[in-house]
Amino acid sequence: MSDLMKNEDQPKAIVRRDFLRGLSAASLAALACGAPRALSATEVVEQPEPSADACILIWLAGGMAAPDTFDPKRYLPFEKGLKVADMLSTFPSIDTAVDQIKICEGLEQIASVMDRGTLIRSHVQPDLGSILHSRHQYHWHTGYVPPQTVAAPHIGSWMAKVLGAQNDVMPAFVNIGQRLEGVGESEELKAFTTAGFFGSEFAPMNLPYPDQAAISVRPPKGMDAQRFANRDRLFRRLVDQSPQREYLSDFQQESMLRSMDNAYRLLSSEKRNAFDITLEEKSSYDKYNTSRFGQGCLLARRLVEAGSRFVEVTTEYVPFLHFDTHNDGHTTMTRMHSEIDGPISQLILDLESRGLLDRTLVVIASEFSRDALIEGVPGSTAKDQARDKVDVISEMKHFGLHRHFTGGSSVLMFGGGIKRGHLHGATANERPLVAIEDPVSIEDMHATIMTAMGISPRTGFDIEGRPFYVTKDGKGVSQDALFA
């Protein structure tokens, strides 16, 4: 992977350590600044009527190849001597519950619930110079291209801040499945998995291992209620009197203490049982138990049932693993199909059977797509990051789509007021597979998600004397054609 990152309007290359240093400085600035203030009366906008009360983001991290998942093209099977230029999809297409929509073999269970949602085939991302997962994931999750002068909040933190929690116990924002320590690019992942300038109380509760989530919400074994209360009181005093106190604004310290209050309420409540997936009936548990990701989908359903506002579940980004298919693309995608197909479809069916789907927005997305030949978009000068560059396939490891492609990717949306059985946009049938109909940018995708949740795309706060909006410059446009 390249270590160079460029801003679109900054010709000088920035090495990764400088990028991280800038992010760290922004984070410190966020800690030092005062409370974010709502924009002045002249900037106040009317909030839309929400069609969803909760949002689940299914993040297929690593760059999910649309031609091998939700946007099948011409299929040729593996054969020695196959020209890479002729390779578009490495899986045949299959029918779905919607006549005009086909997806790739291996996703039969998702195909069976396609009549409950909308498939967007024209999501596009900008070419950010060197096409790094860290930059594109930061952009998708915050709506802003790094580095920024302030720490931009995750979209889940925007929902937690603007909408608040659905009850006084459950955390408003939970992040499931992504380790932030001990994996490649961990510092970059931490850069956007944060509430930024909103403060600790709006940050995600990180649960990398769904099967251990229950441990995170229990007092230590053998600790009675009185001792637990004493420890909480002493810990609060420690935070209040810490030598690091001088580096925190009053707002940030108060936010941290409020986050501790929230944690204490959760650990003292029976609602913490929502975190224990072992309490699920075995027949239900087994439908999700394809992988850590599948367990995460089950946990997400339980948390939304209990009142969480925003839950992200990820296949986890680790360089060259999962959807980061720089070689062995077809073989890896076969495994990923088996990991995501059952849990995603079961999540939709469970939400529907519990009467929750209509008011729960489920979004399935990735940072970009993949192509066998093109890095970025046609004409891009981005560094080619394919590991094994061949013109003719001689081994199975060459069969699959390897390069990062930003010209057209797929997003699935279910529930939350979104149309059922709808297809939006299209990409070309022959290379380059760019969006040719109804393109949807990241800004407009965020605007659509936020509108469904009852947040205007122009919602903003005053940060260090300048406005900062939920969509970049407040210019995101909700795609009303997606709503029922």
N, C-alpha and C positions, 0 to 999 in steps of 0.2 A: 504493500500500500504506500502511496505517496505521502511524504511528510510535508508537502507544500499546500498551503491554503491561500486563496485569494479572495478579496472582496471584489464584487463586480466593479466598483468605482475606485478601487485601490490597486494600481498596477504593480506595486512592489509586493513580492512574495513574502509570506509570513510563515516561518517555520512553526511546527506544532508547539514547541516549548514557549515561543513568544505568544502564540494564541492562548495557551493556558495561563500564561502570566497575566495577559490582559483580562481573561475571565476572572482570575483570582482578584485582581485589582477591582474589577467591577463588583465582585461579591463583597469585598471589604467596604467599598463605597456604599453598597446597599445596607450593610450593617450599621454604618456610621450615620446615614441620613435619617431624617425624621420620618414621621408617619406619612405614607402616601395619602394625598388629599384628593377627593373627588374634584373633577374639573369645575371651573366657575359656572355660574348659572347660564352664561351664554353658550356653554358647551354641553349642557345637560340634554340628553336625548331621551325620547320616550322608549321604554323597553317593550319589546314585542310580547304578545301572549304566548307563554311556553306551550309546546306540544309534548314536552318530555320533562320528567322530574329528575331523572338520573341518566348517566351516560356510562357505557362500557366501551373502552377503546381496546380492540384486539390488535396488538402491534406485532406484525410479522416481520421482525427485525432482520436486517441484513440485505434487503433489496430483493423482494419477492418477484420472480420473473413472471409477468402477466401472461406471456404466451404459453407458459407451462402450468397455469392455474386457471385464471378467470377470463382470459381473452385468447382462446385457441386460434391458431392460424393453420396454414398448410402443414400437414404432418408427414414426415418421412421417418421410418423406423431406423434404428441403428444398423449401419452397414459399413464395413471397412471400405474406404474409397469415397464415402459420401463427402461432397464438398461442404465446407462450413458455410459458405455463402448460400447454400440451398437449405440450411437448417433453420427453421422458424419455430415450430413446436415439436417437442420430443415426446408428447403424449397425444393420442387421438382425442377428438372431442366426444362428449357424451350429451345426451338430452338432459334437460332439467324439467322442473314442474311448470316452466313457462315456455310456451312453444317457440318463441323467437330467440331464446337464450340458450346457448350451449357453453359448457365449461369443460375442463380437462378430465380425462380418465383418472380415477383415484380419488375424486371428490364427489362420489355418488351421494353421500348423505347430505352434503351442502346443496347439491343439485335438487334434492327432494324438498328443501325449504326455500328455494329461490322465489316461490310465489309469495313469500312473506316480506320481501324487501326489494331494494333497488340496487342494481349493479351499475356503477359508473366506470366506464372504460376510457375516459378521457382526462384523467387527473394528470396534471403536468407540473414539473418542478423546474426551477431555474437552474442553469448550468453555473455552479459557483466556482468556476476556475478548476482547481483540482477537486474531483468529485469524491469527497471523503464521507464515509458514513457518519462520522461525528458531526460534521457541519450540516449535513442534510437532516439528520435526526434532530439536532438543535433547532434548525429552521422549522421543521414540521411540528415539533412539540411546543414551540414558543411563538411561532409566526414571525420571528426575526432572525436575520442572518448574523452569525457571530463574526467577530467579537462585537459586543455592545458596551457602551459606557456605563450602563447599569445592568444588574443581573435581571434578565427577563424572566418573568414567571412562566411556568408550565401552564398549558391550557386548563389542566385540572385545578391548579391553584387559582386561576381566574374564577372558575366556577365556585370554588370554596369561599373565595373572598366576596364575590358579588352576590351569590345566592345563599351562602351559609350552609350549615349542615341541615339535614332533614330531621334530625332529632338531636338531643343534647348529649348523646352517648357515642354514637357511631362516628368514626373519623370521616370527614367529608371527602378526602382524597386518599386512595390506597393504590400503591404500585406493586404489582405482583410479578415475580419471575425473573427480575433482572438483578444480578449481583453487581454491586458497585465497588467491590474490593476483589483483588486477585484475578481480574480478567483484563484482557487487552483493552486499551483506551478507556480505562476506568475513570480517569479524571475528566475526560470529555463527557462521559455519560453523566457524571455528577453535575456537570455544568448546566444541564437543562432539567435534571430531576430535582427541582427545587422550586420554592415559592418566590425566589428572588427577593425583590424589595417589599413584598407583602408581609414577610415575617414568618417565624417558625410555625405559628398556629395554622398556617395555610399550606404548609409543606406536606409532601406525601408521607404516609406510613409505608415504609418499604418492607416487603415480605418476599424475599428471593426464593424461599422454599415453602410452597403452599402447605405441604404436609407438616410443617413445623410452625405454622401461623398461630396455632392455639397457644404455643409456649410463649409467644410474644405478648399475649394479653393476660397472662396469669402471674400473680405474685410468686416469688421464688418458693420452691417446695419447702414446706415446713414452717412458713411464715404466717403467723396468725394476723387477724385484722388489726389489732392494736399496734403490733410491730410494723405492719405495712404502713399504717397511718403515720407513725413516728418517723419512718424512713422518708416518706414523702415530705413531711414538714422540714426535716433536716436538709434534704436535698434542695428544697426551695430556698432555704437560708443560705446554703452554699452558693447557689446561683446568684443570689442577691448581693452577696459579699465577696464574690470572686474578684481576684486581681485583674481579670480581663474586663471587668465592668466598665472601665474607662473607655474601652473601644466600642461599646454598645450605646446606641441612642436609647433614650427612655422608651421610645416606641418598640425597639427591638427587644429590650429586656422584658417589657410588659407582654409582648407577643410570646416570648419564650415561656414566661410564667403561665400564660393562658394555655399554651400547648401542654404544659405539665398538668394543669387542671383537667384538660380534656382527657389526657392519658389516665389520670387517676380515676375519673368517672367511669371510663371504659373498663379498667381492671377491677372495678368494684361492682360491675353490672352483669346481670345474667346475659345481656346481649353479646357478651364476649363469646358465647357458644357458637355464634355465627362463624367464627374463625376456625372452628374445629371440624374439618371435613370428615373426620372419622365418625362423626355423629350422623352422617348421611346414610340412608338405607343402602345396603350393599348393591342391590340391583341398579340403583341410580349411580352410586360411586363408580361401579365398573364401567359404565358408559363413558365416563370422563377419564378414566385412568389409563390413558395412552402414553402419558409422559408427564413431566413436571408442568408443561404448558396445559395439558388437559386438566390436571388437578387445579391449576390456576383458574381455568374457566368455571369449574365447580365452585371454587372459593368466591369468585366474582359474583356468581348468581346468589350465593348465600349472603354476601355483604350487601348487595343491592336490596335483597329482600328485607334485611335488617335496617336499612336506611342510609347506606353510604351514597354520596352524591355522584362521585366520579371514581371509577375503577379502571386502571389499565392492566391488561394482562399481555405479557410478551413471550414470544418464543425465545427470547434473550438474544442480545447482540454480543457475540464473541467473534473476533476476526476469523474468517475462513470456516466457520461452523454454521449449521442450520441453513438459513436462507442466503447466507453469504457464499454463494456457490461459484467460486473462482476456478474450480475444476470438479470433476465427478458430478456435474450438474444434474444429469438425469437420475443417477443413483441416489444422490442426496435428496432430490425433490420427491422421489418415490417414498422415502422415509418421512419427509415432512408432510406429504399428503396424508399418510397414515396417522400422524400425530395430531393434525389439526381438523381433519374431516369430521370425525365423530363428536369431539368436544364442542366445536362451533355450532354444528347443527343441533346438538342436544341442548346447548344453551338457549338457542332460539325457541325450541319446542318447550323447554321448561318455563321460560319467561311467559310464553303464550299460555300454557296450561294453568299458570298461577295468576293470570290476569295482569301481568306486569309489562308485557311487550309493548302495548299501546303507549305507555308512559316511560319506557326505557329506550333510549337511543343507543343502538349497538353499531359501532363503526369498525370496520376491518380494513387496515391499511398498512403500507410499508413506505420506506423513505424514497424509493424509486424502483424501477423495473430493471430488466436485463435484456441484452441483445448479444448475439454472438460476434458481431463485427464492430458495432459503434459504441464508443465511450461518450456518454452525454447525449448530445443531439447531433444531427448531421452538421458538419463544419466545425465542431468543437475542437479546441486545441488542448483539451484536457489530456493529461498523461494517461496512456493506455495501461490499465491495471490487470489485464489478463495474465495469468501465470504461465500457461502453456499456449503459445501462439502457433497455431497450425492452420493450414489452408484446407487440408484433407484429413478426415477422421480416420485414424488407424487403431485407436483404443477407445474403450467405453468411457474413460475419464474425460475425453474430449467431447462427448455427446451431452449437450446441455448448453444453456445460455449463460455466459460468464461475465460479460462486460456490463458496467453500470450504464443504465439508459434512463434519461430524464424526460424523453419526448412524449411518453404516454404510459400510464400505469393504471391499475384497477383499484377501486375502492368498493366495498360492499357496505350497505347501510340497511339496518332493520329497525322497525318500531319507531317510537317517538314522533309520530306524525308523518313519517316518510312513506311514499307510495309503495304499494305492494305489487310485485310482479312487473317491475318497470326497468327498462334498459335506457341508460342515459349516455350519450356520446358514443364515439367510435374511433378506432385507430385504423390506419391503412392495412390492407390485407397483404401487402408485399413490402419489403424493406425499402425505406426506413419506416418503422412501425409507429409513426408519430400520430398524435391526436389530430383527427381531421374533421371532427364534429363536436361542437359544444364543449370546448376545453374548460376544465375547472382548475384554477390555480390554488395554491396553498391558502392564500388570503381568502379566496371565495369559499374554500372548503371549511375554513375556520368560521367564517361568517355564517355559513349554513348550520354548522354544529351549534354555534352560540345562539343563533336565532331559535333553533329548536328548543334550546334550554331557557329561552326567555331573556337573552342578553343581546342587546343591540351591538352590531359590529363597531359602532362608534363609541362604545363605553370606554372611558379613560380615566386616568388618575394623573395628578400633577406630581412629577418626580424630579426633584432638583431643579424646579422652576420651569420644566417643560412638560408638555402633555405626552403621555404614553398610553396607547390604545390597545384594546384586546385584539384587533387586527391591525396590521402595519399601517400607520398613519390614519387609522380609522376608515380605510378605503375598501375593506373587504365587502363583497356583495353576496348576500344570501341567494342561493340558487333555488328560487321559488318553484321551479319546474320539478323539483325533487319531492315536494310536499304534496300529500293527498288533498 
